[in-house]
Amino acid sequence: MASTVTREYALRLLQQREEKEQQISTIIATLNGPGMPGEFGSLVDPQGFPISGVDLYQVRTLRRTLHGLRLDCQQLTNEIERSLQVLLARGESQDAESVHQVRQEQAAHRARTNVQSQG
């Protein structure tokens, strides 16, 4: 793996993670839309009956998809971190700028994740 890690590879991983994050945002917006139970809301009313006016199958599917996408993002983040370590260990001067750029992307990602978690 170490020999195949390049700047382009790390940037491709970042792009993949960005795409996953866009999908996550779309799903969260759908789940939090009007009349929807949200990401963690109950699918049954106080009497134990399914809530009316909501496609429960769609909600469960979206929640399951959301969980999978979050796992994918975590795996991509871990791979990006490993790639950065390899690039830094090489000490190649042309990769120094790339590592800096990737780290800036990582910081921006963390900031977006924190904002999404708090919102």
Secondary structure, 3 states (H helix, E strand, C coil): CHHHCCHHHHHHHHHHHHHHHHHHHHHHHHHCCCCCCCCCCCCECCCCCECCCCCHHHHHHHHHHHHHHHHHHHHHHHHHHHHHHHHHHHCCHHHHHHHHHHHHHHHHHHHHHHHHHHC
